Amino acid sequence: MTWSIVAREPETGVMGLALATRFFAAGALVPHSAPDAGIVATQALVNPTYGPRGLDMLRAGGAPEDVVAALVAPDEGRAARQVHVLGLDGRTAAYTGAGCVDWAGSRSEQDLSVAGNMLAGPAVVEATFEAFRAGEGQPLVDRLIGAMRAGEAAGGDKRGKQSACLVIQDARPYRWLDLRVDDHPDPLAELERLHKVAGERFLAFRHAFPTADRPWGVWDRGEVEAMIAERLGR
C-alpha cells in the first residue's frame, strides 16, 4: 500500500525518509527512526512492532540484513509484510513478502533504499531511486521529495493518492523534521507546501533546539531573535 525511500547523507550522517500511498495516515505507522540506531520502514500489511524492535536490534549493533531476517522470521504474517532498514553506517536491507500485492519490490544500496507495493510497476521504484541519485549535491529534503515526485510520475500507488510523510533524523534525540499529510487529494504537493511553510515559520528555530553540545538549547531571547533574523535574511 506504500512506496518509500530511506536515505543517508554520508558526509553528515543525517538520515531521512519519505513516503506516499493511497492509504490514510501512513506516516503514523510506517516510519521509525532513532539517532543511535537508524531508520525502519514497515509497510504493506503493516506490522508496527517492526519499528521499535528493529531499532533496538540496530542499536545493539545488528546488521540491517540480520535485523530484517529477525523481524520477519517469527511473524506468521510475513508473506504480507514489506520492510526496509537503514543503519547508522549507511548499510541497508529490505524484505518483500511473497503475498504482497503486485507490483511489489525494492532496490537497495549503501546509503539508499526504495521499497514499495501495490505500485503501478517496477518503474516506480526505479524512478524514485534514480532521481535521488541524480540529485546529489542538493539538500536531503529536496532530494527525497524530488525522488518521490519522480516515482509518482512513473505511476506511483496504482490505487491513487491519499497520504505522505517526510522524516529527517540527525544526531539529536528527536526528529528535527517530521511532516505528515494524512488525507489529501495531492499529498506530495501538500508535503512540499508544508516544507516551504516550515522553512518560513519553523526551521528558523532549529539551531535553537537542544543538542549534545548545548543540552538546553538556545534560550536567550536576543540570541534566538538574531538567529531568526539571520535565517530570514534580515
N, C-alpha and C positions, 0 to 999 in steps of 0.2 A: 504493500500500500504506500510505499515511500521510496524516494531515492535521496541519498545524502552523500555529502563529501566531508571527509575529515582530513585535515592537513596541518603541517607544522612548518614554521619558518626556521630553517636550520641555523640562520645567523643569530636569531634571538631566542629560539626555543618556544616562542609563542605558538599556541595551538588554536585551531578553530574548527567549527562545524557549521554547515548549512544544510537545510533540507526543505523539500517541498512535497506535497502529497494531496490527493483527494480524500482527506480524512480530517475530522475535526480535531484541533488542538494537538497535533502530533508532537509539537515542541514540549508538551508536558510529560511525555513518556519516552521519547526516543533518545535524546542526548543526556549523557552523564559525563562529567569531567571533574578533575581534581588537579591542583598544581603539582602534587607529589606523586601522581600516578599516570595520567594521560586522559584519553577520551574513549568511551564505549558508546556505540550507537546500536540500539536494539530495535529491530523493525520487522516488517511482515506481520505475522500474528505476534504482536509484541509480548515479550516476557520482560517486564520492568525490573525483575530481580537480577537480570544480567548486569545492569548498571552498577549497583553497589558491590556486587560480588566480583565483577570484573575489575573494578578499580582497586578493590582490596588485593586481588592477586597481582595486579600490575605494581602496586605499592610495595608488595613483598618481594618484588624482583622477577616475577613471572614474565617470560617472553610472550609477546602477543599471540603467536600461534598456539602456545600451550594454554594460554588463558581462554582462547576461543574453544579449544578442544575440551577443556574442563567445564566450560559453561554448558555446552550442548550435550555432552555425553550422558549425563543423568536425566536430561529433560525428555520426558516421553512425548512432548510436543515438538521436538526439534525439527521434524520434517517441515513444519510450517514456520520456522524461525529464520531470520536473517540477522547477522550481527557483524560489525567490523570494529576493529580496535586499533588505536594509535598509542604507542608508548612514548615516554618522555624522550627517548633517544631517536624517535622517528620511525622505529620499526612498526610495521603494520601487519594485520592478518584479517581474513574475512571468511565467513561461512554463509552459504545459502542452502537451505533445506530443500530436499527433492520435491516437497509438497508445496513450495511457494508458487504462487500464480504467475504464469508466464506474462511477459518476459521477466526473468529474474536472474541476476548475476552480479559480478563485481570485478573490479580491476584494482590492484594494489601494488605499490612500490614503496621505497623508502620515502617517508615524509608525506605520503599521499595515498588515499584510498577513496574509491567511489563504489557504492553498492546500491542496488535498487530492485524492486519487484513490482509487479503489475504495471510494467512500463510498456510504452509503445514498441520498444525493441531494443536491441543491444546498442544502437546508435546513441541512446540517451546517456548511458554510462560513458561511452567513448567520447562523446562531445563534451560532457562535463569534465572528464579527466584531461582531455587535450586543451580545453580552454583555460583550465587552471595553469597548466604547464606554460601555455603561451603568455600568460600574464606575469611572468617572472619580472621582478623589479617593481611591481605595483604593490600598494598596501594590501595586507592579507584580506581585509574585509572586501575590498573591491574585487580581488581575485576570486573569493568564494562566491559572491553574488554573481559575478560575471560568468563563472563556471556553471552555476545553476541556471542562469538565463540561457546559456548555450544548450544545456540539457533539455530545457523546456522547448526551445526552438526545434530540437530533434524529436519532439513528440511527448516528452515528459511522462507523467502518470497517464495511462491510457483512458482512465475514467474522467479526467479533468483536473480541476484545481480547487483547493479549499484552504489549506493552511501551510505555513512556512515558519522557519525559525533560523536564528543566527546566534552562535555562541562563540565568544573569544575568551580563552583561558590563558593567563600569563602566570607568573610566579606568585601572585597574590593568593591568599587563602579563600578567594571568592572569584566569581566571574566578573571581569570588569565590563563586559558587554553581554547582554542576554536579552535578545529581542524576539518577540513572538507575535505571529499573526495567526489567530486561532480559527477565523471563519471569514473569508473574503473572496470575492469573485476573481481577484488577481493578486494572490498573496505575495508573489515575489516583487511586484511593483509596490505593494504596500510596505514590504520589508525595506525596500530601497528608500521609500519616503520616511519611514521611521528612523532609518540610519542617518538620513540628512537632518532630521529634527534632533537626533541625539548629538550630532556634531555641533549644532547651534545651542542646545539647551542642557546638555548632559556631559559630553566628553570634555568640556572645558574644565570640569571639576575632577577629571580622572587622576591628575597628578596630585590632587589634594587628599586622595584616599590613602588609608594606611598601607604601608609596605614593610618589608623586613627591616629596612634601614630607618624608617620612621613609623614605628608601630602605632602612633596616634594620628598619623597623617598630618596634614597642614590645617591648623585650626585658627591661626591668627587671621583676623578679618582682612587686614591690609595685604597680607601675602596672598590670600585667596583672591581678592579683587585684582591684584596685579596679575595673577595667573590667568584670570578670566579675560582681562584686557589684552594680554599677550595672545591668547587663543583667538580672540575676535579681531585681532589686528588693529587695536585702538592705540 
